[in-house]
Amino acid sequence: MRRIWQLDFWQRGDEDHVSAGEAAAAAAERRPPAPEADRRAAAFFDVDNTMMRGASIYYFARGLAARKLFTLRDLAAFTLGQALFRVRGTENAEHISTAREAALTFVAGQKVSDIVRLSDEIYDEVMADRIWAGTRSLALQHLDAGQQVWLVTATPVEVARTISHRLGLTGALGTVAETEAGVYTGRLVGNLLHGNAKAEAIRALAQREGLDLSHCSAYSDSVNDLPMLSAVGHPHAVNPDPALRAHAREHGWPIHDFRTGRKVTMVALPAAAGLGALAGGVAAGIALRNHYKSS
């Protein structure tokens, strides 16, 4: 019988109705709060280009390629897809639908325990030195104030948890993959944790944790995260794209930009421009892999 990863947060009769936000909140694991914690408040951080320079899913795929679990040919297509969608800067229903089916197919058939182990290794190899020190400092300030700090990302939740654990944060909300007997099926629970789904996820988590979102903070680089930023009392723009920077200025939101000089120009690849980059890059890789398999 098909099993949904850690969906013990509520009772469902039909798994097809599980949303990405509900799945992310259900899969959330956290560390115990500090003794003097402000239990009403939390801070929510996007990952790609907010907490980390570039796209975490790209670095994860690169690590899999180095271990022959994801071919170099796939990785090249993945990178090309990111570049094309970054330039176009578009997202549409077709991209979202494609991403839903393709985003985690490259781990289909892999054991969950193996991917968790590889996530730890890949973080140490290629992600650790790409963490923005300034953003991490912001997160630590919330921890020092006794608040929970959660990552909220479209990246697979296992990878997101690794990043959170390495940074000493409370936990992570991420895209949840379906498993059977400890093995990935290649399907997602709900959809990618993106856009409105992020806002839904933090609302569900707030209900579970007894948080007051008016006391909470959120940080992101992308205008695609406006639903999450608008759901909290203290939104912040970090390394913002032009649209988010304009919105933040108009509404008086704090803006933090940790990019300087040469670093800004180097964010190009593998920087993800929201779901379009993720969907386009992964879909391109999957399509090319299927092409070579059939030829």
C-alpha positions in Angstrom: 0.0 0.0 0.0 1.3 3.5 -0.9 2.6 5.4 2.1 2.7 9.2 2.4 5.9 10.5 4.0 5.1 11.5 7.6 1.6 12.6 7.0 0.5 12.0 10.6 -0.4 15.6 11.2 -4.0 15.1 10.1 -6.3 12.4 8.9 -6.9 12.1 5.1 -9.1 9.8 3.2 -7.8 10.7 -0.2 -4.1 11.5 -0.6 -4.7 13.2 -4.0 -6.3 16.1 -2.1 -3.1 16.7 0.0 -1.7 20.2 -0.8 1.9 21.1 -0.9 1.6 23.4 2.1 -0.2 20.8 4.2 2.4 18.1 3.2 5.3 20.5 4.1 3.8 21.3 7.5 3.0 17.7 8.2 6.6 16.7 7.4 8.1 19.4 9.5 10.4 18.3 12.3 11.9 20.8 14.7 14.4 21.0 17.5 13.1 21.9 21.0 12.9 25.7 21.7 15.2 27.6 24.0 14.0 27.8 27.6 13.1 31.5 27.3 11.6 31.1 23.8 9.0 33.6 22.5 6.6 30.8 21.6 4.4 33.2 19.5 7.1 34.2 17.1 9.2 32.5 14.4 11.2 33.6 11.3 10.8 31.9 7.9 13.7 32.0 5.4 13.6 31.2 1.7 16.7 29.2 0.7 17.8 29.9 -2.9 19.6 33.3 -3.2 18.2 34.2 0.2 20.0 31.9 2.6 22.3 30.4 -0.1 24.0 31.8 -3.1 22.4 29.9 -6.1 20.0 27.0 -6.3 20.2 24.3 -3.7 18.5 21.8 -6.0 21.2 22.4 -8.6 24.0 21.7 -6.1 22.1 18.6 -5.0 21.8 17.3 -8.6 25.5 18.1 -9.1 26.4 16.0 -6.1 24.2 13.1 -7.4 25.9 13.4 -10.8 29.3 13.1 -9.2 28.1 9.8 -7.7 26.7 8.5 -11.0 23.1 8.8 -9.8 22.4 11.7 -12.1 24.3 11.8 -15.4 26.5 14.7 -16.5 24.4 14.9 -19.6 21.3 15.4 -17.4 23.2 18.0 -15.4 24.2 19.9 -18.5 20.5 20.0 -19.6 19.5 21.0 -16.1 21.9 24.0 -16.2 20.8 25.0 -19.7 17.2 24.9 -18.6 18.0 27.2 -15.6 19.8 29.6 -17.9 16.9 29.8 -20.4 14.2 30.3 -17.8 16.3 32.8 -15.9 16.6 34.9 -19.0 12.9 34.5 -19.9 11.8 35.1 -16.3 8.4 33.4 -17.0 6.3 31.0 -15.0 3.1 29.5 -16.2 0.7 26.6 -15.5 2.5 24.3 -17.9 5.8 24.8 -16.1 4.2 24.2 -12.7 2.5 21.0 -14.0 5.8 19.8 -15.6 7.6 20.5 -12.3 5.1 18.5 -10.3 5.7 15.4 -12.4 9.5 15.9 -13.0 11.0 17.6 -10.0 11.9 14.5 -8.1 12.0 11.8 -10.8 15.8 11.7 -10.7 15.6 10.1 -7.2 12.8 7.6 -8.1 13.7 4.2 -6.9 16.3 5.5 -4.4 16.1 4.7 -0.7 15.1 7.6 1.5 18.0 6.8 3.9 20.5 7.0 1.0 19.3 10.4 -0.1 19.4 11.7 3.5 23.0 10.5 3.8 23.9 11.9 0.4 22.3 15.2 1.3 24.6 15.5 4.3 27.7 14.7 2.1 26.7 17.1 -0.7 26.0 19.9 1.7 29.5 19.7 3.1 31.0 19.4 -0.4 29.3 22.1 -2.4 26.7 24.0 -0.3 28.4 25.0 3.0 30.6 27.7 1.4 27.7 29.2 -0.5 25.7 30.3 2.6 25.3 34.1 2.8 26.9 35.0 6.1 24.6 38.0 6.4 21.5 36.0 6.1 22.7 33.4 8.5 23.4 36.2 11.0 19.8 37.4 10.7 18.6 33.9 11.4 20.9 33.6 14.4 19.5 36.9 15.8 16.0 35.3 15.8 17.3 32.2 17.5 19.1 34.4 20.1 15.7 36.0 20.8 14.3 32.6 21.5 12.3 32.3 18.3 11.9 29.4 16.0 13.7 29.7 12.6 12.4 27.7 9.7 13.6 27.3 6.1 10.8 27.4 3.6 11.7 26.2 0.1 10.7 24.2 -3.0 13.8 22.1 -2.5 13.1 18.5 -1.4 12.5 18.5 2.3 15.3 16.0 3.0 17.8 18.5 1.5 16.2 21.4 3.3 16.4 19.6 6.6 20.1 19.0 6.1 20.7 22.7 5.4 18.6 23.6 8.5 20.5 21.2 10.7 23.9 22.3 9.5 23.0 25.9 10.3 21.6 25.1 13.7 18.0 26.2 12.8 14.7 24.9 14.1 13.6 23.0 11.0 12.6 23.1 7.4 9.5 23.1 5.2 10.2 21.7 1.8 8.7 19.9 -1.1 7.6 16.4 0.1 8.2 13.3 -2.0 6.0 10.2 -1.8 7.6 6.9 -0.7 6.7 3.3 -0.6 8.6 1.1 1.9 11.3 3.7 2.3 11.9 4.1 -1.4 10.9 7.2 -3.5 8.2 6.6 -6.1 9.2 9.7 -8.1 5.9 11.4 -7.3 5.2 14.4 -5.1 2.8 14.8 -2.2 0.7 17.7 -3.3 2.8 20.0 -5.4 6.1 21.9 -5.2 6.3 24.2 -2.2 6.2 27.5 -4.1 4.2 30.7 -4.1 0.9 30.4 -2.3 1.9 27.0 -1.1 4.6 28.5 1.1 2.1 30.8 2.7 -0.2 27.9 3.3 2.6 25.9 4.8 3.6 28.6 7.3 -0.1 29.1 8.3 -0.4 25.3 8.9 2.8 25.3 10.9 1.7 28.3 12.9 -1.5 26.5 13.8 0.4 23.4 14.9 3.1 25.4 16.8 0.8 28.0 18.4 2.5 30.8 16.5 1.0 34.3 15.9 2.0 35.2 12.4 1.6 38.9 13.2 4.7 38.4 15.5 6.6 36.4 12.8 9.1 37.5 10.2 9.8 36.2 6.7 12.8 36.7 4.4 13.0 36.1 0.6 14.8 37.3 -2.5 11.9 36.7 -4.9 8.6 38.4 -5.8 7.2 34.9 -6.1 7.3 34.7 -2.3 5.0 37.7 -1.8 2.3 35.4 -0.4 4.6 34.2 2.4 6.0 37.7 3.0 2.6 39.2 3.2 1.4 36.5 5.6 3.6 37.7 8.5 3.9 40.9 10.5 7.5 41.5 9.6 8.5 40.8 6.0 12.0 41.4 4.7 13.6 41.4 1.3 17.0 39.8 1.0 19.1 40.1 -2.1 15.9 41.0 -3.8 15.0 40.8 -7.5 13.9 44.1 -9.0 10.2 43.5 -8.6 10.5 42.5 -4.9 12.9 45.5 -4.3 10.3 47.9 -5.7 7.5 46.3 -3.7 9.6 46.4 -0.5 10.4 50.1 -1.0 6.8 50.9 -1.7 5.6 49.2 1.5 8.6 50.2 3.7 9.9 46.7 4.2 13.5 46.3 5.3 15.9 45.4 2.5 19.1 43.4 3.1 21.5 43.0 0.2 24.6 40.9 0.9 25.7 40.9 -2.8 28.7 43.2 -3.6 30.6 43.9 -6.8 31.8 40.7 -8.4 29.6 38.4 -6.2 26.5 39.9 -7.9 27.6 39.0 -11.3 28.6 35.5 -10.3 25.1 34.6 -9.0 24.0 33.9 -12.7 24.4 30.1 -12.9 23.2 28.2 -11.0 21.0 30.9 -9.5 17.3 29.9 -9.7 14.8 32.5 -10.8 11.9 30.9 -8.9 9.8 28.0 -10.1 10.4 28.7 -13.8 14.1 27.9 -13.4 13.4 24.8 -11.2 10.7 23.4 -13.6 12.5 24.3 -16.7 15.9 23.0 -15.6 14.6 19.7 -14.2 12.2 19.1 -17.0 14.9 19.8 -19.6 17.2 17.3 -17.9 14.5 14.6 -17.7 13.5 15.2 -21.3 17.1 14.9 -22.5 17.6 11.8 -20.4 14.5 10.2 -21.9 15.7 11.2 -25.4 19.0 9.4 -25.0 17.4 6.4 -23.4 15.0 6.0 -26.4 17.6 6.7 -29.1 
